[in-house]
Amino acid sequence: MGEANEAGRRNAENVIAMVGLAIGGLFGMLGTFLAERNLQAACWAIDGVGLIVAAVILALKYFRRGKDLVAAGFLVFSIASGVMLTGTATTLAASVPSFGAGAALWVVALLMVSIPGEFAPWARLAGVIASVLFTIVSARIFWGEQVLPTALPLPYFAYPFLFLAIVGWIWKLLRYS
């Protein structure tokens, strides 16, 4: 009976993580495409909370499995998403400092999750590409540029790679649920 309860609990954790990742990824992309600021902020708030919950669950999951680097990556990813969440209710211009800090943390988190061989190669490649692109974004912000979260070409074209990495994480959870 104990093994069945443990398997059920782990499956429930996987489902919560998948839902959080899916909601985070979808609402994050939707917020990027919306022009109306209040709807954009609402989407990004939902996105942030979903990603934070999912990333913390995944950090615990991979820590329990002895995959410390991946676990730490998900923990840093949750912190990054929390930092970004702090700027969501402000104007786009006012959100730039929290966005830059969050993007810098995403860089490290994506590398920590993507470099070990835990996920499919395509998901890992997407994570590394997103990391490189967000490195450029955060460096420009810390150099003093006012790079809005919706700016073209970056970070706008970095988001699809982040989204693909998230899809890869969901895909792994689906395969092992």
Secondary structure, 3 states (H helix, E strand, C coil): CHHHHHHHHHHHHHHHHHHHHHHHHHHHHHHHHCCCHHHHHHHHHHHHHHHHHHHHHHHHHHHHCCCHHHHHHHHHHHHHHHHHHCCCCCCCCCCHHHHHHHHHHHHHHHHHHHCCCCCCHHHHHHHHHHHHHHHHHHHHHHCCCCCCCCCCCCCCCCHHHHHHHHHHHHHHHHHCC
